[in-house]
Amino acid sequence: MRGGAPAATAPPVLDLRIASLSYGGVPILGEIALQVTRGETLALVGPSGIGKTSLLRIIAGLETEHIGECAVSGVVAMVFQEPTLLPWRSLRDNICITAGTSPDQAEQALAEVGLARRADDFPAQLSLGQQRRLSLARAFAVKPDLLLMDEPFVSLDPALVDEMMALFTQLRATHQVTSILVTHVADEARKLATRIVTLSGQPAQITSDVQNTNVSFVE
């Protein structure tokens, strides 16, 4: 007999199987099955209000009213639509406290996002773009296996969006992070994602799941 046992298939980073999610008796999400494998960057797209953020919150463990199961292999970090920073703490402390890093590790994380020598500043001293950089630094400092991002580039001008997408791509390559990006901007999905999943309908379900072979921002 030639050969040996077949190579084991790596388990998915995310295995999501839900039947429904409702708020106040109003159905938001219908039956959804989704697996994400290590190394993917998945863009979750669809109209505003369709339920993309609700699905992301289920994956993050922040939404527990759904019917079904969600299994994540490893550590999860999340970048929210609005920077959820600690305004009374320095940039260094914003990372140390929430990510559990040492001060030196926090300063390295700040340097990775272009905020070197700003460790003693406070979030109010930063522009919106810099606050979003801090949010990215904090998320990557957790060393996540799965990074969730809820419209992280919203309210930025186009040039700054391109700058932030390039930064995310660099961090993703450095840290080898599997990612799910919620966006309603098709261009962001095309440029960043290796796979694009569309939600539509009422209640929302997956109506399209395609590989993206034309990623613009590559490592």
C-alpha positions in Angstrom: 0.0 0.0 0.0 1.5 3.3 -1.1 1.2 6.6 0.8 -0.1 7.2 4.2 -3.0 8.8 6.0 -4.4 11.9 4.3 -3.3 15.2 5.7 -5.6 16.6 8.4 -7.7 19.6 7.3 -7.2 22.6 9.5 -10.3 23.5 11.3 -12.0 26.8 10.3 -11.2 29.9 12.3 -15.0 30.6 12.3 -17.8 28.1 12.1 -21.1 30.0 12.3 -24.5 28.3 12.0 -27.5 30.3 13.2 -31.2 29.9 12.6 -32.4 33.4 13.4 -32.0 36.7 15.3 -34.8 38.9 16.2 -35.1 42.2 18.1 -38.4 43.0 19.8 -40.1 40.3 17.8 -38.8 41.7 14.5 -36.7 39.2 12.5 -33.3 40.6 11.6 -31.2 37.6 10.5 -32.5 34.4 9.0 -30.7 31.1 8.6 -27.0 31.7 8.0 -24.1 29.2 7.7 -20.6 30.7 7.3 -17.1 29.3 7.7 -13.9 31.3 7.5 -10.6 29.6 7.0 -7.2 30.8 8.3 -5.7 33.5 6.2 -8.9 34.8 4.6 -10.0 38.4 4.6 -13.8 38.2 4.2 -15.8 41.3 3.4 -19.4 41.3 4.6 -21.4 43.6 2.4 -25.1 44.7 1.9 -27.4 47.7 2.4 -27.1 49.8 5.5 -29.3 48.3 8.3 -29.5 44.8 6.7 -27.9 43.2 9.8 -24.1 43.1 9.0 -23.2 44.6 12.4 -25.6 42.3 14.2 -23.9 39.3 12.5 -20.4 40.7 13.5 -21.6 41.1 17.1 -22.7 37.4 17.2 -19.2 36.4 16.0 -17.6 38.6 18.6 -19.8 37.1 21.4 -21.5 40.5 22.1 -24.9 39.4 20.8 -26.4 36.3 22.5 -30.1 36.5 21.6 -29.7 34.5 18.4 -30.7 30.9 17.9 -27.8 28.8 16.7 -24.1 28.2 17.3 -20.9 30.2 16.7 -17.5 28.6 17.2 -14.3 30.6 16.9 -10.9 29.0 17.1 -8.6 31.3 19.0 -8.6 34.9 20.1 -11.0 37.5 18.7 -10.4 41.3 18.5 -12.8 43.9 17.2 -12.5 47.3 15.8 -15.7 49.2 16.2 -17.3 51.7 13.8 -16.5 54.5 16.2 -13.2 54.5 18.1 -14.1 53.1 21.6 -11.1 54.7 23.4 -10.5 55.5 27.0 -10.4 59.4 26.9 -8.9 59.8 30.4 -5.9 57.4 29.6 -2.8 57.9 27.6 -2.4 56.1 24.2 0.0 53.7 25.9 -2.5 52.9 28.6 -5.3 52.5 26.0 -3.4 49.5 24.7 -1.9 48.2 28.0 -5.3 48.1 29.8 -7.4 46.7 27.0 -4.9 44.4 25.3 -3.0 43.3 28.4 0.4 44.3 27.0 3.5 45.7 28.7 4.3 49.4 28.1 7.1 48.4 25.7 4.8 46.2 23.7 2.2 49.0 23.6 4.8 51.5 22.3 5.8 49.0 19.6 2.1 48.7 18.6 1.9 52.5 18.4 5.0 52.6 16.2 3.5 50.1 13.8 0.6 52.5 13.1 2.7 55.6 12.8 2.0 56.9 16.3 5.6 56.6 17.7 6.5 59.1 20.4 2.8 59.8 21.0 2.4 57.3 23.8 1.9 59.9 26.5 -0.7 61.8 24.6 -4.5 61.4 25.1 -7.1 60.4 22.5 -8.6 63.9 22.4 -5.2 65.1 21.1 -5.6 62.9 18.0 -7.4 63.5 14.8 -10.1 61.1 13.8 -7.7 59.3 11.5 -5.2 59.0 14.3 -7.8 57.7 16.6 -8.6 55.0 14.1 -4.9 54.1 13.9 -5.0 53.7 17.7 -8.0 51.4 17.4 -6.1 49.3 14.9 -3.0 49.2 17.1 -5.0 48.1 20.1 -6.7 45.3 18.2 -3.5 43.9 16.7 -1.8 44.2 20.1 -4.2 41.5 21.3 -2.5 39.1 18.8 -5.9 37.9 17.5 -6.6 34.8 15.4 -9.7 36.6 14.1 -10.0 40.3 13.6 -13.5 41.8 13.2 -13.8 45.3 11.8 -17.1 47.2 11.6 -16.8 49.9 8.9 -13.4 51.0 10.3 -12.9 53.7 7.6 -16.3 55.5 7.9 -16.3 59.3 8.0 -12.7 59.6 6.5 -11.9 61.4 3.3 -11.0 59.2 0.3 -7.3 59.8 0.5 -7.2 58.9 4.2 -9.3 55.8 3.5 -6.7 54.6 1.0 -4.0 55.3 3.6 -5.8 53.3 6.3 -6.5 50.4 3.9 -2.8 50.3 3.1 -1.9 50.3 6.8 -4.4 47.5 7.5 -2.9 45.5 4.7 0.6 45.9 6.1 -0.5 44.9 9.6 -2.5 42.0 8.3 0.7 40.7 6.5 2.9 41.3 9.5 0.6 39.6 12.0 -0.9 37.0 9.7 -4.5 37.7 10.9 -7.7 36.2 9.5 -10.2 39.1 9.1 -13.8 39.9 8.6 -14.6 43.4 7.4 -18.1 44.9 7.5 -18.6 47.6 4.9 -21.3 49.1 2.7 -18.6 50.5 0.3 -18.1 48.0 -2.6 -14.7 49.5 -3.4 -13.3 48.7 0.0 -14.5 45.1 -0.3 -12.9 44.8 -3.8 -9.6 46.2 -2.7 -9.1 44.4 0.6 -11.1 41.1 0.7 -10.1 37.7 -0.7 -13.8 36.7 -0.4 -17.0 38.8 -0.5 -20.2 37.7 1.2 -23.4 39.6 0.5 -26.4 39.8 2.9 -29.8 40.8 1.6 -33.5 40.0 2.2 -35.8 40.3 5.2 -34.8 38.6 7.4 -31.2 38.9 6.0 -29.5 35.8 4.6 -26.4 35.2 2.5 -27.3 35.7 -1.1 -23.8 35.7 -2.6 -20.5 34.2 -1.5 -17.6 34.7 -4.0 -13.9 34.6 -4.1 -12.2 37.9 -5.1 -9.3 37.4 -7.4 -8.7 41.1 -8.0 -7.5 42.3 -4.6 -5.8 45.7 -5.0 -4.2 46.1 -1.6 -1.9 43.0 -1.4 0.9 42.2 0.9 
